[in-house]
Amino acid sequence: MTPEQRLAQLNLELPPAPKPAGLYRPVVIEGDIAYVSGHGPLRSDGSLIIGRVGDDLDAAAGAVAARQVGLAMLASLRAHLGSLDKVHRVVKLLGFVNGTPEFTEHPKVINGCSELFAEVFGEENGVGARSALGAGSLPGNIAVEIEGVFEVR
């Protein structure tokens, strides 16, 4: 089953591909690698999931926000490539959690995005290397920001 078929089977709705909030490109292709700039938890209605994990949100709500970031990243990849079927595998994710100083479950939060990519691209190609970090703040008080590196064909 292709990534586009899995997306449809999972009945997942992608938000509109986000527009850059500064001077950068959402996706840059170099050879067979797609570099995806940091994305936030953009919903289909254009709103963002905001708040600090450990204060406004718990780890489970943070994971939901990370999953939404993954959907926004998929929207950017589809807009740039024309189809998610051109994505061969997830190479690396770097996730930032807008957390309180006491919050220490950053990997559990970023799992929301990693699990989504495993569902869409399959376990073999959807799970790559990953880092999950805490941030004292993120732009616009978004809950999570994630960037990624993908192999494309």
Sequence and secondary structure as in RCSB ss.txt:
>XXXX:A:sequence
MTPEQRLAQLNLELPPAPKPAGLYRPVVIEGDIAYVSGHGPLRSDGSLIIGRVGDDLDAAAGAVAARQVGLAMLA
SLRAHLGSLDKVHRVVKLLGFVNGTPEFTEHPKVINGCSELFAEVFGEENGVGARSALGAGSLPGNIAVEIEGVF
EVR
>XXXX:A:secstr
  HHHHHHHTT         SSSS SEEEETTEEEEEEE  B TTS B BS BTTTB HHHHHHHHHHHHHHHHH
HHHHHHS GGGEEEEEEEEEEEEB TT   HHHHHHHHHHHHHHHHHHHHH  EEEEEEES  GGGBSEEEEEEE
EE 
